[in-house]
Amino acid sequence: MDTPTDSKYSEEKLKLRAECLKILLKTYGNINIKEVTPTRAIYECADEWCSKQVTTAGLVAYFKAYYVQNEDKEGD
């Protein structure tokens, strides 16, 4: 069971998650291109990133690679 004492909820992880959300929402949150990057994907990415990383370095590239639906791929 997740409790406030879990490392997932440590002060460092909460700060990292807030920074991740800030970056992703600033970069992708205002784009409305056929819901290419829904808000849910931003939050899921931030959660996954924080469970594996300790810095935001590489976050945007990770999001692009795994969460952004590439319109070019649809035509393949």
C-alpha positions as CSV (number, residue, x, y, z in Angstrom):
1,M,0.0,0.0,0.0
2,D,1.3,3.5,-0.9
3,T,1.8,5.7,2.1
4,P,3.3,9.1,2.5
5,T,6.5,7.4,3.7
6,D,7.0,5.5,0.5
7,S,9.8,6.7,-1.7
8,K,7.2,7.5,-4.4
9,Y,6.0,10.3,-2.2
10,S,9.4,11.6,-0.9
11,E,9.9,15.3,-1.1
12,E,12.5,14.8,-3.9
13,K,10.1,12.7,-6.0
14,L,7.2,15.1,-5.6
15,K,9.4,18.0,-6.6
16,L,10.6,16.0,-9.7
17,R,7.0,15.2,-10.6
18,A,6.0,18.8,-10.3
19,E,8.9,19.9,-12.5
20,C,8.1,17.2,-15.1
21,L,4.5,18.3,-15.3
22,K,5.5,21.9,-15.6
23,I,7.8,21.1,-18.5
24,L,5.4,18.8,-20.3
25,L,2.3,21.0,-19.8
26,K,4.3,24.0,-21.0
27,T,5.6,22.2,-24.1
28,Y,2.5,20.1,-25.0
29,G,-0.4,21.2,-22.8
30,N,-1.6,24.0,-25.0
31,I,-1.4,22.2,-28.3
32,N,-4.7,21.0,-29.7
33,I,-3.9,19.1,-32.8
34,K,-6.6,16.4,-32.9
35,E,-5.8,15.5,-29.3
36,V,-2.3,14.2,-30.4
37,T,-1.1,14.7,-26.8
38,P,-4.0,14.5,-24.4
39,T,-3.5,15.7,-20.9
40,R,-3.8,12.1,-19.6
41,A,-0.6,11.1,-21.6
42,I,1.3,14.0,-20.0
43,Y,0.4,12.8,-16.4
44,E,1.1,9.2,-17.2
45,C,4.5,10.1,-18.7
46,A,5.3,12.2,-15.6
47,D,4.4,9.4,-13.3
48,E,6.4,6.8,-15.2
49,W,9.4,9.1,-15.6
50,C,9.5,9.8,-11.9
51,S,9.4,6.1,-11.0
52,K,12.6,5.6,-13.1
53,Q,14.6,8.9,-13.1
54,V,15.9,11.4,-10.7
55,T,16.2,14.4,-13.1
56,T,14.2,15.9,-16.0
57,A,17.1,15.6,-18.5
58,G,15.7,13.7,-21.5
59,L,12.1,14.0,-20.5
60,V,10.8,15.8,-23.6
61,A,12.7,13.3,-25.9
62,Y,11.2,10.4,-23.9
63,F,7.7,11.9,-24.2
64,K,8.1,12.4,-27.9
65,A,9.3,8.9,-28.4
66,Y,6.7,7.1,-26.3
67,Y,3.6,9.3,-25.9
68,V,3.3,11.6,-28.9
69,Q,1.3,10.0,-31.7
70,N,3.3,10.7,-34.8
71,E,1.0,11.6,-37.7
72,D,3.6,10.3,-40.2
73,K,3.2,6.8,-38.7
74,E,-0.5,6.8,-39.4
75,G,0.2,6.9,-43.2
76,D,2.6,3.9,-43.1
